[in-house]
Amino acid sequence: MVAVVLAAGLRYEGFEPCGCGREPKFRPRTRAQVRARRVIAARTGTPLAELLGRADPL
C-alpha cells in the first residue's frame, strides 16, 4: 500500500509529533481501499493519485 501511494507521487507528510504542524492528509490504510480507488479511477478516468488522497473517492 505504501508503495502504491509513493509511486503515485503522494507523500506521508503533516505528522508532527508535537501537534503543532499541519493536519495529516488521508492516505489509504488497507488493500481494499487501494483496490476500490483503482476501480473508480479506471471507470471515471480520474487520476489514481487524486483518488488516493481522498477520504471519500466518490
CHARMM internal coordinates of N, CA and C (Angstrom, degrees):
IC EDIT
DIST 1 N 1 CA 1.4342
DIST 1 CA 1 C 1.5187
ANGL 1 N 1 CA 1 C 110.75
DIST 1 C 2 N 1.3142
ANGL 1 CA 1 C 2 N 117.24
DIHE 1 N 1 CA 1 C 2 N -44.05
DIST 2 N 2 CA 1.4593
ANGL 1 C 2 N 2 CA 120.03
DIHE 1 CA 1 C 2 N 2 CA 179.38
DIST 2 CA 2 C 1.5220
ANGL 2 N 2 CA 2 C 109.52
DIHE 1 C 2 N 2 CA 2 C -62.23
DIST 2 C 3 N 1.3095
ANGL 2 CA 2 C 3 N 117.07
DIHE 2 N 2 CA 2 C 3 N -40.93
DIST 3 N 3 CA 1.4626
ANGL 2 C 3 N 3 CA 120.63
DIHE 2 CA 2 C 3 N 3 CA -179.47
DIST 3 CA 3 C 1.5236
ANGL 3 N 3 CA 3 C 111.33
DIHE 2 C 3 N 3 CA 3 C -61.99
DIST 3 C 4 N 1.3134
ANGL 3 CA 3 C 4 N 117.55
DIHE 3 N 3 CA 3 C 4 N -39.08
DIST 4 N 4 CA 1.4676
ANGL 3 C 4 N 4 CA 121.29
DIHE 3 CA 3 C 4 N 4 CA 179.00
DIST 4 CA 4 C 1.5200
ANGL 4 N 4 CA 4 C 110.35
DIHE 3 C 4 N 4 CA 4 C -64.52
DIST 4 C 5 N 1.3210
ANGL 4 CA 4 C 5 N 116.47
DIHE 4 N 4 CA 4 C 5 N -44.96
DIST 5 N 5 CA 1.4672
ANGL 4 C 5 N 5 CA 121.04
DIHE 4 CA 4 C 5 N 5 CA -179.43
DIST 5 CA 5 C 1.5275
ANGL 5 N 5 CA 5 C 110.37
DIHE 4 C 5 N 5 CA 5 C -64.12
DIST 5 C 6 N 1.3194
ANGL 5 CA 5 C 6 N 117.26
DIHE 5 N 5 CA 5 C 6 N -46.02
DIST 6 N 6 CA 1.4608
ANGL 5 C 6 N 6 CA 120.54
DIHE 5 CA 5 C 6 N 6 CA 179.99
DIST 6 CA 6 C 1.5237
ANGL 6 N 6 CA 6 C 111.56
DIHE 5 C 6 N 6 CA 6 C -66.97
DIST 6 C 7 N 1.3269
ANGL 6 CA 6 C 7 N 117.81
DIHE 6 N 6 CA 6 C 7 N -38.10
DIST 7 N 7 CA 1.4608
ANGL 6 C 7 N 7 CA 121.25
DIHE 6 CA 6 C 7 N 7 CA 178.15
DIST 7 CA 7 C 1.5227
ANGL 7 N 7 CA 7 C 111.55
DIHE 6 C 7 N 7 CA 7 C -64.75
DIST 7 C 8 N 1.3308
ANGL 7 CA 7 C 8 N 116.76
DIHE 7 N 7 CA 7 C 8 N -28.27
DIST 8 N 8 CA 1.4607
ANGL 7 C 8 N 8 CA 121.16
DIHE 7 CA 7 C 8 N 8 CA 178.11
DIST 8 CA 8 C 1.5205
ANGL 8 N 8 CA 8 C 111.67
DIHE 7 C 8 N 8 CA 8 C -78.80
DIST 8 C 9 N 1.3368
ANGL 8 CA 8 C 9 N 117.22
DIHE 8 N 8 CA 8 C 9 N -5.04
DIST 9 N 9 CA 1.4516
ANGL 8 C 9 N 9 CA 121.30
DIHE 8 CA 8 C 9 N 9 CA 177.68
DIST 9 CA 9 C 1.5187
ANGL 9 N 9 CA 9 C 113.90
DIHE 8 C 9 N 9 CA 9 C 92.43
DIST 9 C 10 N 1.3105
ANGL 9 CA 9 C 10 N 118.09
DIHE 9 N 9 CA 9 C 10 N 7.69
DIST 10 N 10 CA 1.4578
ANGL 9 C 10 N 10 CA 121.25
DIHE 9 CA 9 C 10 N 10 CA 178.36
DIST 10 CA 10 C 1.5177
ANGL 10 N 10 CA 10 C 109.23
DIHE 9 C 10 N 10 CA 10 C -91.18
DIST 10 C 11 N 1.3236
ANGL 10 CA 10 C 11 N 115.93
DIHE 10 N 10 CA 10 C 11 N 157.43
DIST 11 N 11 CA 1.4540
ANGL 10 C 11 N 11 CA 120.93
DIHE 10 CA 10 C 11 N 11 CA -179.86
DIST 11 CA 11 C 1.5138
ANGL 11 N 11 CA 11 C 109.23
DIHE 10 C 11 N 11 CA 11 C -127.01
DIST 11 C 12 N 1.2857
ANGL 11 CA 11 C 12 N 115.11
DIHE 11 N 11 CA 11 C 12 N 163.00
DIST 12 N 12 CA 1.4670
ANGL 11 C 12 N 12 CA 122.21
DIHE 11 CA 11 C 12 N 12 CA 175.02
DIST 12 CA 12 C 1.5257
ANGL 12 N 12 CA 12 C 106.90
DIHE 11 C 12 N 12 CA 12 C -100.22
DIST 12 C 13 N 1.3181
ANGL 12 CA 12 C 13 N 116.62
DIHE 12 N 12 CA 12 C 13 N 84.69
DIST 13 N 13 CA 1.4574
ANGL 12 C 13 N 13 CA 121.56
DIHE 12 CA 12 C 13 N 13 CA -178.65
DIST 13 CA 13 C 1.5168
ANGL 13 N 13 CA 13 C 109.88
DIHE 12 C 13 N 13 CA 13 C -118.79
DIST 13 C 14 N 1.3039
ANGL 13 CA 13 C 14 N 115.39
DIHE 13 N 13 CA 13 C 14 N 164.57
DIST 14 N 14 CA 1.4470
ANGL 13 C 14 N 14 CA 120.65
DIHE 13 CA 13 C 14 N 14 CA 175.07
DIST 14 CA 14 C 1.5121
ANGL 14 N 14 CA 14 C 113.74
DIHE 13 C 14 N 14 CA 14 C 95.64
DIST 14 C 15 N 1.3035
ANGL 14 CA 14 C 15 N 117.98
DIHE 14 N 14 CA 14 C 15 N 4.06
DIST 15 N 15 CA 1.4562
ANGL 14 C 15 N 15 CA 121.59
DIHE 14 CA 14 C 15 N 15 CA 179.97
DIST 15 CA 15 C 1.5232
ANGL 15 N 15 CA 15 C 109.07
DIHE 14 C 15 N 15 CA 15 C -95.91
DIST 15 C 16 N 1.3204
ANGL 15 CA 15 C 16 N 116.76
DIHE 15 N 15 CA 15 C 16 N 82.82
DIST 16 N 16 CA 1.4540
ANGL 15 C 16 N 16 CA 122.02
DIHE 15 CA 15 C 16 N 16 CA 179.80
DIST 16 CA 16 C 1.5244
ANGL 16 N 16 CA 16 C 109.50
DIHE 15 C 16 N 16 CA 16 C -89.69
DIST 16 C 17 N 1.3173
ANGL 16 CA 16 C 17 N 119.56
DIHE 16 N 16 CA 16 C 17 N 127.73
DIST 17 N 17 CA 1.4672
ANGL 16 C 17 N 17 CA 121.24
DIHE 16 CA 16 C 17 N 17 CA -178.03
DIST 17 CA 17 C 1.5215
ANGL 17 N 17 CA 17 C 113.43
DIHE 16 C 17 N 17 CA 17 C -64.43
DIST 17 C 18 N 1.3333
ANGL 17 CA 17 C 18 N 117.93
DIHE 17 N 17 CA 17 C 18 N -27.80
DIST 18 N 18 CA 1.4628
ANGL 17 C 18 N 18 CA 119.75
DIHE 17 CA 17 C 18 N 18 CA -178.23
DIST 18 CA 18 C 1.5236
ANGL 18 N 18 CA 18 C 112.27
DIHE 17 C 18 N 18 CA 18 C -81.21
DIST 18 C 19 N 1.3235
ANGL 18 CA 18 C 19 N 117.92
DIHE 18 N 18 CA 18 C 19 N -14.66
DIST 19 N 19 CA 1.4639
ANGL 18 C 19 N 19 CA 121.04
DIHE 18 CA 18 C 19 N 19 CA -178.97
DIST 19 CA 19 C 1.5117
ANGL 19 N 19 CA 19 C 113.67
DIHE 18 C 19 N 19 CA 19 C 85.69
DIST 19 C 20 N 1.3190
ANGL 19 CA 19 C 20 N 117.53
DIHE 19 N 19 CA 19 C 20 N 2.88
DIST 20 N 20 CA 1.4612
ANGL 19 C 20 N 20 CA 120.26
DIHE 19 CA 19 C 20 N 20 CA -176.85
DIST 20 CA 20 C 1.5253
ANGL 20 N 20 CA 20 C 113.10
DIHE 19 C 20 N 20 CA 20 C -95.98
DIST 20 C 21 N 1.3005
ANGL 20 CA 20 C 21 N 117.67
DIHE 20 N 20 CA 20 C 21 N -1.62
DIST 21 N 21 CA 1.4593
ANGL 20 C 21 N 21 CA 121.57
DIHE 20 CA 20 C 21 N 21 CA -176.50
DIST 21 CA 21 C 1.5078
ANGL 21 N 21 CA 21 C 112.88
DIHE 20 C 21 N 21 CA 21 C -90.35
DIST 21 C 22 N 1.2897
ANGL 21 CA 21 C 22 N 115.41
DIHE 21 N 21 CA 21 C 22 N -164.93
DIST 22 N 22 CA 1.4536
ANGL 21 C 22 N 22 CA 122.51
DIHE 21 CA 21 C 22 N 22 CA -179.46
DIST 22 CA 22 C 1.5190
ANGL 22 N 22 CA 22 C 110.29
DIHE 21 C 22 N 22 CA 22 C -70.33
DIST 22 C 23 N 1.3004
ANGL 22 CA 22 C 23 N 114.81
DIHE 22 N 22 CA 22 C 23 N 158.47
DIST 23 N 23 CA 1.4606
ANGL 22 C 23 N 23 CA 120.72
DIHE 22 CA 22 C 23 N 23 CA 175.49
DIST 23 CA 23 C 1.5282
ANGL 23 N 23 CA 23 C 108.82
DIHE 22 C 23 N 23 CA 23 C -72.59
DIST 23 C 24 N 1.3157
ANGL 23 CA 23 C 24 N 118.71
DIHE 23 N 23 CA 23 C 24 N 138.36
DIST 24 N 24 CA 1.4637
ANGL 23 C 24 N 24 CA 119.99
DIHE 23 CA 23 C 24 N 24 CA 177.84
DIST 24 CA 24 C 1.5270
ANGL 24 N 24 CA 24 C 110.80
DIHE 23 C 24 N 24 CA 24 C -68.52
DIST 24 C 25 N 1.3047
ANGL 24 CA 24 C 25 N 115.49
DIHE 24 N 24 CA 24 C 25 N 142.08
DIST 25 N 25 CA 1.4591
ANGL 24 C 25 N 25 CA 121.03
DIHE 24 CA 24 C 25 N 25 CA 177.87
DIST 25 CA 25 C 1.5162
ANGL 25 N 25 CA 25 C 108.99
DIHE 24 C 25 N 25 CA 25 C -88.15
DIST 25 C 26 N 1.3137
ANGL 25 CA 25 C 26 N 115.18
DIHE 25 N 25 CA 25 C 26 N 159.92
DIST 26 N 26 CA 1.4669
ANGL 25 C 26 N 26 CA 120.36
DIHE 25 CA 25 C 26 N 26 CA -179.54
DIST 26 CA 26 C 1.5254
ANGL 26 N 26 CA 26 C 109.96
DIHE 25 C 26 N 26 CA 26 C -66.75
DIST 26 C 27 N 1.3104
ANGL 26 CA 26 C 27 N 115.39
DIHE 26 N 26 CA 26 C 27 N 138.66
DIST 27 N 27 CA 1.4596
ANGL 26 C 27 N 27 CA 123.64
DIHE 26 CA 26 C 27 N 27 CA 169.11
DIST 27 CA 27 C 1.5183
ANGL 27 N 27 CA 27 C 106.56
DIHE 26 C 27 N 27 CA 27 C -139.82
DIST 27 C 28 N 1.3383
ANGL 27 CA 27 C 28 N 117.92
DIHE 27 N 27 CA 27 C 28 N 140.35
DIST 28 N 28 CA 1.4633
ANGL 27 C 28 N 28 CA 119.98
DIHE 27 CA 27 C 28 N 28 CA -179.73
DIST 28 CA 28 C 1.5236
ANGL 28 N 28 CA 28 C 111.35
DIHE 27 C 28 N 28 CA 28 C -60.91
DIST 28 C 29 N 1.3245
ANGL 28 CA 28 C 29 N 115.34
DIHE 28 N 28 CA 28 C 29 N 141.35
DIST 29 N 29 CA 1.4691
ANGL 28 C 29 N 29 CA 120.77
DIHE 28 CA 28 C 29 N 29 CA -178.17
DIST 29 CA 29 C 1.5270
ANGL 29 N 29 CA 29 C 112.71
DIHE 28 C 29 N 29 CA 29 C -107.66
DIST 29 C 30 N 1.3185
ANGL 29 CA 29 C 30 N 117.23
DIHE 29 N 29 CA 29 C 30 N -16.78
DIST 30 N 30 CA 1.4567
ANGL 29 C 30 N 30 CA 119.80
DIHE 29 CA 29 C 30 N 30 CA -177.13
DIST 30 CA 30 C 1.5242
ANGL 30 N 30 CA 30 C 110.23
DIHE 29 C 30 N 30 CA 30 C -127.48
DIST 30 C 31 N 1.3116
ANGL 30 CA 30 C 31 N 115.29
DIHE 30 N 30 CA 30 C 31 N 160.86
DIST 31 N 31 CA 1.4661
ANGL 30 C 31 N 31 CA 120.22
DIHE 30 CA 30 C 31 N 31 CA 175.74
DIST 31 CA 31 C 1.5146
ANGL 31 N 31 CA 31 C 111.02
DIHE 30 C 31 N 31 CA 31 C -63.63
DIST 31 C 32 N 1.3206
ANGL 31 CA 31 C 32 N 116.36
DIHE 31 N 31 CA 31 C 32 N -33.99
DIST 32 N 32 CA 1.4672
ANGL 31 C 32 N 32 CA 120.26
DIHE 31 CA 31 C 32 N 32 CA 179.44
DIST 32 CA 32 C 1.5265
ANGL 32 N 32 CA 32 C 110.51
DIHE 31 C 32 N 32 CA 32 C -63.03
DIST 32 C 33 N 1.3208
ANGL 32 CA 32 C 33 N 117.48
DIHE 32 N 32 CA 32 C 33 N -39.46
DIST 33 N 33 CA 1.4640
ANGL 32 C 33 N 33 CA 120.55
DIHE 32 CA 32 C 33 N 33 CA 178.38
DIST 33 CA 33 C 1.5342
ANGL 33 N 33 CA 33 C 110.56
DIHE 32 C 33 N 33 CA 33 C -65.16
DIST 33 C 34 N 1.3148
ANGL 33 CA 33 C 34 N 117.51
DIHE 33 N 33 CA 33 C 34 N -41.88
DIST 34 N 34 CA 1.4624
ANGL 33 C 34 N 34 CA 121.13
DIHE 33 CA 33 C 34 N 34 CA 178.02
DIST 34 CA 34 C 1.5229
ANGL 34 N 34 CA 34 C 110.00
DIHE 33 C 34 N 34 CA 34 C -64.69
DIST 34 C 35 N 1.3203
ANGL 34 CA 34 C 35 N 116.62
DIHE 34 N 34 CA 34 C 35 N -45.74
DIST 35 N 35 CA 1.4610
ANGL 34 C 35 N 35 CA 121.65
DIHE 34 CA 34 C 35 N 35 CA -179.38
DIST 35 CA 35 C 1.5246
ANGL 35 N 35 CA 35 C 110.99
DIHE 34 C 35 N 35 CA 35 C -60.05
DIST 35 C 36 N 1.3222
ANGL 35 CA 35 C 36 N 117.50
DIHE 35 N 35 CA 35 C 36 N -45.10
DIST 36 N 36 CA 1.4621
ANGL 35 C 36 N 36 CA 121.33
DIHE 35 CA 35 C 36 N 36 CA -179.65
DIST 36 CA 36 C 1.5227
ANGL 36 N 36 CA 36 C 110.79
DIHE 35 C 36 N 36 CA 36 C -61.68
DIST 36 C 37 N 1.3200
ANGL 36 CA 36 C 37 N 116.73
DIHE 36 N 36 CA 36 C 37 N -40.84
DIST 37 N 37 CA 1.4606
ANGL 36 C 37 N 37 CA 120.00
DIHE 36 CA 36 C 37 N 37 CA -179.86
DIST 37 CA 37 C 1.5218
ANGL 37 N 37 CA 37 C 111.64
DIHE 36 C 37 N 37 CA 37 C -70.16
DIST 37 C 38 N 1.3170
ANGL 37 CA 37 C 38 N 117.72
DIHE 37 N 37 CA 37 C 38 N -33.25
DIST 38 N 38 CA 1.4755
ANGL 37 C 38 N 38 CA 120.22
DIHE 37 CA 37 C 38 N 38 CA 175.04
DIST 38 CA 38 C 1.5225
ANGL 38 N 38 CA 38 C 111.22
DIHE 37 C 38 N 38 CA 38 C -64.63
DIST 38 C 39 N 1.3209
ANGL 38 CA 38 C 39 N 116.87
DIHE 38 N 38 CA 38 C 39 N -41.65
DIST 39 N 39 CA 1.4653
ANGL 38 C 39 N 39 CA 121.27
DIHE 38 CA 38 C 39 N 39 CA 179.32
DIST 39 CA 39 C 1.5292
ANGL 39 N 39 CA 39 C 109.85
DIHE 38 C 39 N 39 CA 39 C -63.28
DIST 39 C 40 N 1.3208
ANGL 39 CA 39 C 40 N 116.49
DIHE 39 N 39 CA 39 C 40 N -46.20
DIST 40 N 40 CA 1.4666
ANGL 39 C 40 N 40 CA 120.28
DIHE 39 CA 39 C 40 N 40 CA -179.66
DIST 40 CA 40 C 1.5212
ANGL 40 N 40 CA 40 C 110.70
DIHE 39 C 40 N 40 CA 40 C -63.98
DIST 40 C 41 N 1.3308
ANGL 40 CA 40 C 41 N 117.28
DIHE 40 N 40 CA 40 C 41 N -40.09
DIST 41 N 41 CA 1.4633
ANGL 40 C 41 N 41 CA 120.94
DIHE 40 CA 40 C 41 N 41 CA 178.52
DIST 41 CA 41 C 1.5232
ANGL 41 N 41 CA 41 C 110.56
DIHE 40 C 41 N 41 CA 41 C -61.69
DIST 41 C 42 N 1.3120
ANGL 41 CA 41 C 42 N 117.20
DIHE 41 N 41 CA 41 C 42 N -42.07
DIST 42 N 42 CA 1.4664
ANGL 41 C 42 N 42 CA 120.90
DIHE 41 CA 41 C 42 N 42 CA 179.58
DIST 42 CA 42 C 1.5246
ANGL 42 N 42 CA 42 C 111.31
DIHE 41 C 42 N 42 CA 42 C -66.48
DIST 42 C 43 N 1.3067
ANGL 42 CA 42 C 43 N 117.23
DIHE 42 N 42 CA 42 C 43 N -38.95
DIST 43 N 43 CA 1.4729
ANGL 42 C 43 N 43 CA 121.05
DIHE 42 CA 42 C 43 N 43 CA -178.42
DIST 43 CA 43 C 1.5201
ANGL 43 N 43 CA 43 C 112.90
DIHE 42 C 43 N 43 CA 43 C -72.99
DIST 43 C 44 N 1.3295
ANGL 43 CA 43 C 44 N 116.60
DIHE 43 N 43 CA 43 C 44 N -38.34
DIST 44 N 44 CA 1.4663
ANGL 43 C 44 N 44 CA 119.80
DIHE 43 CA 43 C 44 N 44 CA -173.15
DIST 44 CA 44 C 1.5183
ANGL 44 N 44 CA 44 C 114.21
DIHE 43 C 44 N 44 CA 44 C -99.54
DIST 44 C 45 N 1.3202
ANGL 44 CA 44 C 45 N 117.41
DIHE 44 N 44 CA 44 C 45 N -17.77
DIST 45 N 45 CA 1.4551
ANGL 44 C 45 N 45 CA 120.56
DIHE 44 CA 44 C 45 N 45 CA -177.04
DIST 45 CA 45 C 1.5221
ANGL 45 N 45 CA 45 C 112.86
DIHE 44 C 45 N 45 CA 45 C 82.29
DIST 45 C 46 N 1.3215
ANGL 45 CA 45 C 46 N 116.80
DIHE 45 N 45 CA 45 C 46 N 7.41
DIST 46 N 46 CA 1.4628
ANGL 45 C 46 N 46 CA 121.55
DIHE 45 CA 45 C 46 N 46 CA 177.33
DIST 46 CA 46 C 1.5263
ANGL 46 N 46 CA 46 C 108.61
DIHE 45 C 46 N 46 CA 46 C -74.86
DIST 46 C 47 N 1.3311
ANGL 46 CA 46 C 47 N 117.79
DIHE 46 N 46 CA 46 C 47 N 138.14
DIST 47 N 47 CA 1.4678
ANGL 46 C 47 N 47 CA 119.30
DIHE 46 CA 46 C 47 N 47 CA 178.72
DIST 47 CA 47 C 1.5346
ANGL 47 N 47 CA 47 C 111.39
DIHE 46 C 47 N 47 CA 47 C -58.49
DIST 47 C 48 N 1.3141
ANGL 47 CA 47 C 48 N 116.25
DIHE 47 N 47 CA 47 C 48 N 138.74
DIST 48 N 48 CA 1.4589
ANGL 47 C 48 N 48 CA 121.60
DIHE 47 CA 47 C 48 N 48 CA -178.36
DIST 48 CA 48 C 1.5232
ANGL 48 N 48 CA 48 C 111.04
DIHE 47 C 48 N 48 CA 48 C -59.94
DIST 48 C 49 N 1.3214
ANGL 48 CA 48 C 49 N 117.95
DIHE 48 N 48 CA 48 C 49 N -38.82
DIST 49 N 49 CA 1.4650
ANGL 48 C 49 N 49 CA 121.01
DIHE 48 CA 48 C 49 N 49 CA -179.31
DIST 49 CA 49 C 1.5233
ANGL 49 N 49 CA 49 C 110.86
DIHE 48 C 49 N 49 CA 49 C -59.11
DIST 49 C 50 N 1.3038
ANGL 49 CA 49 C 50 N 116.94
DIHE 49 N 49 CA 49 C 50 N -38.03
DIST 50 N 50 CA 1.4705
ANGL 49 C 50 N 50 CA 120.38
DIHE 49 CA 49 C 50 N 50 CA 179.54
DIST 50 CA 50 C 1.5239
ANGL 50 N 50 CA 50 C 110.64
DIHE 49 C 50 N 50 CA 50 C -66.27
DIST 50 C 51 N 1.3191
ANGL 50 CA 50 C 51 N 117.18
DIHE 50 N 50 CA 50 C 51 N -42.56
DIST 51 N 51 CA 1.4704
ANGL 50 C 51 N 51 CA 120.71
DIHE 50 CA 50 C 51 N 51 CA -178.68
DIST 51 CA 51 C 1.5235
ANGL 51 N 51 CA 51 C 111.83
DIHE 50 C 51 N 51 CA 51 C -72.65
DIST 51 C 52 N 1.3208
ANGL 51 CA 51 C 52 N 118.00
DIHE 51 N 51 CA 51 C 52 N -31.13
DIST 52 N 52 CA 1.4714
ANGL 51 C 52 N 52 CA 119.96
DIHE 51 CA 51 C 52 N 52 CA 178.85
DIST 52 CA 52 C 1.5205
ANGL 52 N 52 CA 52 C 111.22
DIHE 51 C 52 N 52 CA 52 C -67.46
DIST 52 C 53 N 1.3154
ANGL 52 CA 52 C 53 N 117.52
DIHE 52 N 52 CA 52 C 53 N -22.41
DIST 53 N 53 CA 1.4463
ANGL 52 C 53 N 53 CA 121.50
DIHE 52 CA 52 C 53 N 53 CA -179.45
DIST 53 CA 53 C 1.5178
ANGL 53 N 53 CA 53 C 114.21
DIHE 52 C 53 N 53 CA 53 C -91.41
DIST 53 C 54 N 1.3245
ANGL 53 CA 53 C 54 N 117.59
DIHE 53 N 53 CA 53 C 54 N -0.50
DIST 54 N 54 CA 1.4601
ANGL 53 C 54 N 54 CA 121.55
DIHE 53 CA 53 C 54 N 54 CA -178.68
DIST 54 CA 54 C 1.5294
ANGL 54 N 54 CA 54 C 110.65
DIHE 53 C 54 N 54 CA 54 C -102.83
DIST 54 C 55 N 1.3241
ANGL 54 CA 54 C 55 N 115.36
DIHE 54 N 54 CA 54 C 55 N 137.01
DIST 55 N 55 CA 1.4581
ANGL 54 C 55 N 55 CA 119.38
DIHE 54 CA 54 C 55 N 55 CA 175.09
DIST 55 CA 55 C 1.5249
ANGL 55 N 55 CA 55 C 110.42
DIHE 54 C 55 N 55 CA 55 C -69.18
DIST 55 C 56 N 1.3276
ANGL 55 CA 55 C 56 N 116.17
DIHE 55 N 55 CA 55 C 56 N -38.28
DIST 56 N 56 CA 1.4591
ANGL 55 C 56 N 56 CA 121.56
DIHE 55 CA 55 C 56 N 56 CA 177.67
DIST 56 CA 56 C 1.5209
ANGL 56 N 56 CA 56 C 107.64
DIHE 55 C 56 N 56 CA 56 C -116.63
DIST 56 C 57 N 1.3134
ANGL 56 CA 56 C 57 N 118.73
DIHE 56 N 56 CA 56 C 57 N 104.93
DIST 57 N 57 CA 1.4629
ANGL 56 C 57 N 57 CA 120.61
DIHE 56 CA 56 C 57 N 57 CA -174.27
DIST 57 CA 57 C 1.5268
ANGL 57 N 57 CA 57 C 114.90
DIHE 56 C 57 N 57 CA 57 C -69.10
DIST 57 C 58 N 1.3044
ANGL 57 CA 57 C 58 N 118.44
DIHE 57 N 57 CA 57 C 58 N -14.61
DIST 58 N 58 CA 1.4510
ANGL 57 C 58 N 58 CA 120.30
DIHE 57 CA 57 C 58 N 58 CA -179.76
DIST 58 CA 58 C 1.4795
ANGL 58 N 58 CA 58 C 108.49
DIHE 57 C 58 N 58 CA 58 C -90.56
END
COOR INIT
IC SEED 1 N 1 CA 1 C
IC BUILD
